[in-house]
Amino acid sequence: MKVNENYSLNQIESTGLVEKNIKDLEAKVFTKDNKVYFFEDLENRYYRLYSIINKRSFFL
């Protein structure tokens, strides 16, 4: 997956990413292996990937 690209929810889930329910954050958050992926909801059933960070950094 590439930052600043748009993806449908089906595309995101087909890559093995698992959605996490995070309170007080308007982004959709997915995890896979050691990474956390942040998606912006574009309100047309697509999501823009805007950041990927290490899982350990996110959950500290």
MOFEN-V268895 format. One line per field, one symbol per residue. psi: psi as a letter, one per 20 degrees, with the letter a starting at -180 (. if undefined). burial: 1 if it has 9 or more other ideal C-beta (glycine too) atoms within 8 Angstrom, else 0. A space follows every 50 residues. Layout:
psi = ???
burial = ???
//
This chain:
psi = qpqjqqqrhggghiijqpppopqkpiqppqqpcjqppppppjjkjqppoi qprphhhgj.
burial = 10000010000110001000000000111111001111110100001111 0110100000
//
